[in-house]
Amino acid sequence: MGVLVVEELDSRGRDLASMVLPSWGRVVSIDGVVPFAMLDDIGAPVEPVQTFLRDFTACGNRAGSARSYAFALLRWWRFLLAVDVAWNHATAAETRDFVLWLKQAAKPVAAYRTASLKLIGTVNPVTRKEYLGDDYKPRTVRHSNAVLRTFYQFWIEQGHGPLVNPVPLARRHGGSRPNEHHNPLQPFRPEGRLRYNPPLPKRRPRAIPDAAWNDLFTALGSHRDRALLALAISTAARASELLGVKACDVDWGEQLIRVRRKGTDAEQWLPASPEAFVWLRLYLGGLSRMAPSDALWWTLRRRRRGEARPQRVELSYDALRAVLRRANALLGANWTMHDLRHTCALRMTRNANLSLRDIQTLLGHAHLSTTQIYLEDDDHAVIARVRQHHAELEERAARQPRPALPGAEYDVGDMSVLFGTGAGR
């Protein structure tokens, strides 16, 4: 029998597997009330997106969120150009095809990438973490759906755009009301979920073992880097929160640092380890006197080609990633700044003097359920305990006399018959 070949075309004749989005438009940072703009192929702002971003910013959302929404909408605009559908004529069919395309498409990457392409899908032998690939993860797809749902809801409320939001909600089971016939012994089923949202894999906390942390710390090349990572692993602050610390945000007497929380921008004082403040003092000792409003972390860069001396500029997130990249290259690892946050949280859960509520406050989690993931031990701790268990069994067995194995004594003549002359020698 022949193999039945089904051409993967939907009802509108779209070949999603071979579709390539045009390199149309771009997102740029701008000066003004709205920090980012989405430009078309001739450099003009895309008015539907820019009007939405203005309202989005006015609702109190931060600049990073506006940037994330702008890039998600740029990807959606490119898809609509590829399928030849206007933004205000999109339907649920376009959203469905967009999600299907994201599940099999690869992200656009820089042409100079060579070494990292060979590591995609492999597992690092030091950290046992898989190297990220160029595919779109389920969280990216879900974020894209949420952005599009919010964007179209805004324009529907304004009386423009499609009559029905093209990002539909999930169908209810049997058309029943939300949580109808709910079992009080079971948790409530979340309602209002987007229809084309893929399920998320279960997240497990990952910690850096103590020996690996010592190796990583030794591989750092400056007091600044040691101070920054020592603060990260003792406060569990995010990288963006640490980079936003100013000189006035350090309380030397109480050994506290003040961060502005991601999302809420709320100020919070976090206790740090004495070792972190020692490295911070050594780092600041090599700098000139700074004003209280100055940033805490600096680096040297040549802003223009041909400058005789590098200028001092604020340490950026990309520069911090480069610091870890150099250290990982020496160790053959792929640790990240977020691994330090996980490590700090897992260390605190093993301390009987700290409650889960204390850890939630330190991590800045809005819900206790988010903090509960750290109650599970990471793989490194479990493997270490199992190895200790096997070693104890071996030691116990070595202290006991071993019984003779059956067949340990045999007749040489019988073995010669079975295996030939000279087999018993």
Residue pairs with C-beta under 8 A, 6 or more apart in sequence:
7 15
8 15
8 16
8 17
9 15
10 16
10 93
10 97
11 93
12 83
12 93
12 97
14 83
14 97
16 97
16 100
16 101
16 104
17 104
19 82
19 101
19 105
20 82
21 75
21 78
21 79
21 81
21 82
21 105
22 78
22 81
22 82
23 78
23 108
24 40
24 41
24 77
24 78
24 81
25 38
25 39
25 40
25 41
25 46
25 74
25 77
25 78
26 38
26 39
26 74
27 36
27 37
27 38
27 39
27 67
27 70
27 71
27 74
28 36
28 37
28 39
29 35
29 36
29 67
30 36
30 37
33 54
33 57
34 50
34 53
34 54
34 57
34 66
35 57
35 63
35 66
35 67
36 53
36 63
36 66
36 67
36 70
37 45
37 50
37 53
37 70
38 45
38 46
38 49
38 50
38 53
38 70
38 73
38 74
38 77
39 45
39 46
40 46
46 77
48 87
48 88
48 155
48 161
49 70
49 73
49 77
49 151
52 73
52 151
52 154
52 155
53 66
53 69
53 70
55 154
56 65
56 66
56 69
56 150
56 154
57 66
62 263
62 265
64 240
68 143
68 147
69 147
69 150
69 151
72 143
72 144
72 147
72 148
73 147
73 148
73 151
75 144
76 98
76 144
76 147
76 148
77 87
79 94
79 98
79 101
80 86
80 87
80 90
80 94
83 94
83 97
85 94
87 161
88 155
88 160
88 161
88 162
89 162
90 152
90 162
90 166
91 162
91 164
91 166
92 164
92 166
92 167
92 168
92 195
94 166
95 145
95 148
95 166
95 167
95 168
95 196
96 196
98 144
99 141
99 144
99 145
99 196
99 198
102 136
102 140
102 141
102 144
103 136
103 141
103 198
105 135
105 136
106 134
106 135
107 134
107 135
107 136
109 134
116 131
119 131
120 131
120 132
120 133
120 134
121 130
121 131
121 133
122 130
122 131
123 129
123 130
123 131
124 130
124 131
124 332
124 333
124 334
125 332
126 212
126 331
126 332
126 333
126 334
127 208
127 212
127 333
127 334
127 335
127 339
128 379
128 380
129 206
129 334
131 334
138 198
138 199
138 200
138 201
139 200
141 196
141 197
141 198
142 194
142 197
142 198
142 200
145 167
145 194
145 196
145 197
146 194
148 166
148 167
149 165
149 167
149 194
152 161
152 162
152 165
152 166
152 167
153 165
155 161
156 162
156 163
156 165
167 194
167 195
167 196
168 194
168 195
168 196
169 192
169 193
169 194
169 195
170 193
170 194
170 195
170 197
171 195
172 178
172 191
178 191
179 188
179 189
179 191
182 188
182 189
203 373
204 373
204 376
204 378
204 379
205 342
205 345
205 346
205 373
205 374
205 376
205 378
206 339
206 342
206 378
206 379
207 339
207 342
207 343
207 346
207 347
207 378
207 380
207 381
208 216
208 233
208 335
208 339
208 340
208 343
209 380
209 384
212 333
212 335
213 233
213 343
215 331
216 229
216 327
216 331
216 333
216 335
217 226
217 229
217 230
219 326
219 327
219 330
219 331
220 226
220 229
220 323
220 327
221 326
221 327
222 283
223 279
223 282
223 283
223 286
224 283
224 297
224 298
224 299
224 315
225 323
225 327
226 279
226 282
226 283
227 276
227 279
227 280
227 282
227 283
228 242
228 297
228 320
229 340
230 272
230 273
230 275
230 276
230 279
230 280
231 237
231 242
231 257
231 272
231 276
231 280
232 239
232 242
232 337
232 340
232 341
232 344
233 340
233 343
233 344
234 271
234 272
234 273
234 275
234 276
234 344
235 242
235 257
235 259
235 270
235 271
235 272
235 276
235 344
235 362
236 270
236 340
236 341
236 344
236 345
236 348
236 362
236 363
237 257
237 259
237 270
237 341
238 262
238 337
238 338
238 341
239 317
239 320
239 337
239 338
240 262
240 317
241 259
241 260
241 261
241 262
242 259
242 297
243 297
243 315
243 316
243 317
243 320
244 259
244 260
245 257
245 258
245 259
245 295
245 296
245 297
246 292
246 293
246 294
246 295
246 296
247 290
247 291
247 292
247 293
247 294
247 295
247 296
248 292
248 293
249 257
249 258
249 259
249 296
250 256
250 257
250 258
250 280
250 296
251 257
251 258
251 269
252 277
254 271
255 271
255 272
255 273
255 274
255 277
256 269
256 270
256 271
256 272
257 269
257 270
257 272
258 267
258 268
258 269
258 270
259 267
259 268
259 270
260 266
260 267
260 268
261 267
261 268
261 364
262 364
268 364
270 362
287 298
295 314
295 315
297 314
297 315
298 312
298 313
298 314
298 315
299 312
299 313
299 314
299 315
299 319
300 310
300 311
300 312
300 313
301 310
301 311
301 313
302 310
302 311
303 311
303 313
320 337
321 337
324 335
324 336
324 337
327 333
327 335
328 334
328 335
341 363
342 374
342 378
345 359
345 363
345 371
345 374
346 374
346 377
346 378
346 381
348 354
348 358
348 359
348 362
348 374
349 356
349 359
349 374
349 375
356 368
356 371
356 372
356 375
357 368
359 371
359 374
360 368
360 370
360 371
363 370
363 371
365 371
410 424
412 424
412 425
413 424
415 423
415 424
416 422
416 423
416 424
